[in-house]
Amino acid sequence: MKRPSIIAIALLALSLPISAQLYVQAGLGYAMSLGGVQLDRDRIESTTGVESFAYKYGSYGQGFELAGVVGYTVTPSIALELGICYNLGPSYEAKEVRQNPAQNRERTHTGAMFAFIPSLVAQGNAWGVSPYVRFGLIVGFPSAKMEEVRPNEVITTTYSGNQFFGFHGACGVALPMSKDMSFFGELTMQGGSWSPTKLEERVGATITTITLKDEFTDAEPFVAEQPSLPYGSVGVRAGVRLAL
């Protein structure tokens, strides 16, 4: 191809209304546990000494979500997005009730995650709405905590360290409200688990830090097995999209 042709194509590309291809959106949603594992259990002792158990299953990916997106329409059917999402996290409770009150326990598990979600979107136009599907990766920065209340003390265990890597998917429709604004609703799904590298246990004013590893020896002090905390979820989300 001759040089004048290349220059002409470049000038044509630069002359396109780039701002018309950019958009932002903000939404609120709720995610439910998907593929949860056992997080804890209730343990109840009767007056005759018989124990009963109720197992608590769930995922740390459950909870309310605040989400924002900056998108760029590459073609009428393809767009690229960079999303941010904050998951407020779940709250799971468990208890141990014994005949000896000094052995009673109440535990609460909570978690949260801030994440970046780069995605590819395939979209269309039909019957006055714009259906779309989204596929992306999640790079998250999670945290999780367990608080155990005993008759004479409170033990707080906090997990941290390491990033969360998972996948994200969604399908939805955008309903135009005006030339530059549309309302969207979608079903979302995410999968993956988080392996923290540090555990901090606080009992009163005493703090103990433990390193979490896949492999370790008994000779290593303050080292424990690295857990895998689930973050799988399915959810719904709705919000507003604005073309820039």
C-alpha positions in Angstrom: 0.0 0.0 0.0 1.3 3.4 -0.9 2.2 5.9 1.8 -0.5 8.5 0.9 -3.1 5.8 1.3 -1.8 4.9 4.8 -1.9 8.6 5.8 -5.4 8.9 4.5 -6.6 5.9 6.5 -4.9 7.3 9.6 -6.5 10.7 9.2 -9.9 9.1 8.6 -9.5 7.1 11.8 -8.5 10.1 13.8 -11.5 12.1 12.4 -14.0 9.6 13.8 -16.0 10.8 16.8 -14.1 8.9 19.5 -16.2 10.3 22.3 -19.4 8.7 20.8 -17.7 5.3 21.3 -17.0 5.8 25.0 -19.5 5.0 27.7 -19.7 4.7 31.4 -22.2 2.8 33.6 -22.9 2.3 37.2 -25.0 -0.3 38.9 -26.1 -2.1 42.1 -26.6 -5.8 42.4 -26.8 -8.8 44.7 -24.9 -12.0 44.4 -25.8 -15.4 45.8 -23.6 -18.3 46.7 -22.5 -20.6 44.0 -20.7 -23.8 44.7 -20.2 -23.0 48.4 -18.3 -25.1 50.8 -18.7 -25.8 54.5 -17.6 -22.7 56.4 -18.7 -23.7 59.9 -21.3 -25.6 61.8 -23.7 -25.3 64.8 -23.0 -27.7 67.6 -25.8 -28.1 70.1 -25.6 -30.3 73.2 -28.9 -31.4 74.8 -29.6 -31.9 78.5 -29.0 -35.6 78.0 -25.5 -35.0 76.5 -26.6 -35.8 72.9 -24.9 -33.5 70.3 -26.6 -32.3 67.1 -24.9 -30.5 64.2 -26.1 -28.1 61.5 -23.6 -27.3 58.8 -23.1 -23.9 57.3 -22.4 -23.7 53.6 -21.6 -20.7 51.5 -19.3 -18.5 49.5 -17.5 -15.2 50.3 -18.6 -14.0 46.9 -22.2 -13.5 48.2 -23.6 -10.1 49.1 -24.5 -6.7 47.8 -22.3 -5.3 44.9 -21.5 -1.8 43.8 -20.1 -1.7 40.2 -18.9 0.8 37.7 -17.6 0.4 34.1 -15.7 2.4 31.5 -16.4 1.0 28.0 -15.2 1.5 24.5 -17.3 0.4 21.5 -14.9 -1.1 18.9 -17.6 -2.1 16.4 -21.4 -2.0 16.6 -21.2 -5.6 17.9 -18.0 -5.6 20.0 -16.9 -3.5 23.0 -14.1 -3.5 25.5 -14.7 -2.8 29.2 -12.8 -2.1 32.4 -15.0 -2.6 35.4 -14.5 -2.1 39.1 -16.6 -3.8 41.7 -16.9 -3.7 45.5 -18.6 -6.7 47.1 -19.9 -6.0 50.6 -19.6 -9.6 51.4 -21.7 -12.1 53.4 -22.2 -12.7 57.1 -22.4 -16.3 58.3 -23.1 -17.2 61.9 -22.5 -20.4 63.8 -22.8 -21.3 67.5 -21.8 -23.9 70.1 -24.2 -24.4 72.9 -23.0 -26.7 75.8 -24.4 -27.7 79.1 -21.4 -26.0 80.6 -22.0 -22.3 79.7 -18.2 -21.7 79.9 -17.9 -23.7 76.7 -20.5 -21.8 74.7 -19.3 -20.1 71.5 -20.7 -17.7 68.9 -18.9 -17.2 65.6 -19.5 -14.7 62.7 -17.7 -15.0 59.4 -17.5 -11.9 57.1 -15.7 -11.0 54.0 -15.4 -8.3 51.3 -13.5 -7.7 48.0 -12.5 -4.8 45.7 -11.9 -6.0 42.2 -10.9 -4.9 38.6 -12.7 -6.7 35.8 -11.3 -6.3 32.2 -13.9 -7.8 29.8 -14.9 -8.4 26.2 -18.6 -7.6 25.3 -20.6 -9.0 22.3 -23.7 -6.9 21.7 -26.5 -6.6 19.3 -29.8 -4.8 18.5 -33.2 -6.4 18.4 -36.8 -5.3 19.1 -35.7 -1.9 20.4 -33.3 -3.2 23.0 -29.6 -4.2 23.0 -28.9 -7.7 24.3 -25.3 -8.5 25.2 -23.0 -11.0 26.8 -19.8 -10.3 28.7 -16.7 -12.4 29.4 -13.9 -11.3 31.6 -11.3 -11.9 34.2 -11.4 -10.8 37.8 -8.3 -9.4 39.7 -9.5 -8.9 43.2 -8.2 -7.8 46.6 -10.2 -9.7 49.2 -10.3 -9.9 53.0 -12.1 -12.2 55.4 -12.6 -12.2 59.1 -14.0 -14.6 61.7 -15.0 -13.4 65.2 -15.6 -15.9 68.0 -17.3 -14.6 71.1 -16.7 -16.7 74.3 -18.0 -16.0 77.8 -14.8 -14.3 78.9 -13.1 -13.2 75.7 -13.4 -12.4 72.0 -11.1 -13.9 69.4 -10.8 -12.2 66.0 -9.1 -14.0 63.1 -8.3 -11.9 60.0 -7.1 -13.4 56.6 -5.1 -11.2 54.2 -2.4 -11.4 51.5 -2.4 -12.6 47.9 -4.8 -11.6 45.2 -7.9 -13.3 43.9 -7.9 -14.4 40.2 -11.2 -15.7 38.7 -13.6 -15.4 35.8 -16.6 -13.2 35.3 -19.6 -13.6 32.9 -22.9 -11.8 32.4 -25.8 -11.6 30.0 -28.3 -8.8 29.9 -30.2 -6.2 27.9 -29.9 -2.4 27.6 -33.1 -0.4 27.1 -32.5 3.0 25.5 -34.1 5.9 27.4 -32.7 8.7 25.3 -29.9 9.2 22.7 -27.2 9.0 25.3 -28.7 7.2 28.3 -30.0 3.6 28.7 -31.1 1.4 31.5 -29.6 -2.1 31.8 -30.3 -5.3 33.7 -28.2 -8.4 33.7 -27.5 -11.8 35.3 -23.9 -12.2 36.5 -21.7 -15.1 37.5 -18.2 -15.4 38.9 -16.0 -18.2 39.9 -12.7 -18.8 41.7 -11.2 -19.1 45.1 -8.8 -17.1 47.2 -5.7 -18.5 49.1 -4.6 -16.0 51.7 -1.0 -16.0 52.9 -1.4 -14.4 56.3 -3.5 -15.0 59.4 -3.7 -12.5 62.2 -5.3 -13.7 65.5 -6.2 -11.1 68.1 -7.1 -12.1 71.7 -7.6 -8.9 73.7 -4.4 -6.9 73.3 -2.4 -9.9 72.1 -1.8 -10.3 68.4 -0.3 -13.5 66.8 0.6 -13.5 63.1 0.7 -16.8 61.3 2.1 -17.4 57.8 -0.1 -19.6 55.6 1.6 -22.1 53.2 0.7 -25.0 50.9 3.6 -27.0 52.3 5.4 -26.6 55.6 7.2 -28.7 58.3 6.3 -29.0 62.0 9.7 -27.4 62.7 8.5 -24.0 61.3 7.0 -21.8 64.0 3.8 -19.8 63.4 3.0 -21.5 60.1 -0.3 -23.2 59.2 -1.9 -24.7 56.1 -3.1 -22.3 53.5 -6.9 -22.4 53.1 -8.9 -22.0 49.8 -11.8 -19.7 50.4 -14.6 -19.9 47.8 -15.8 -16.8 45.9 -18.2 -18.3 43.4 -21.6 -16.5 42.9 -24.5 -15.9 40.6 -26.4 -12.6 40.8 -28.5 -9.9 39.4 -27.5 -6.3 38.6 -29.2 -3.2 37.3 -28.1 0.4 36.6 -27.7 3.2 34.1 -25.3 3.6 31.1 -24.3 7.0 29.7 -22.7 7.6 26.3 -19.9 10.2 26.4 
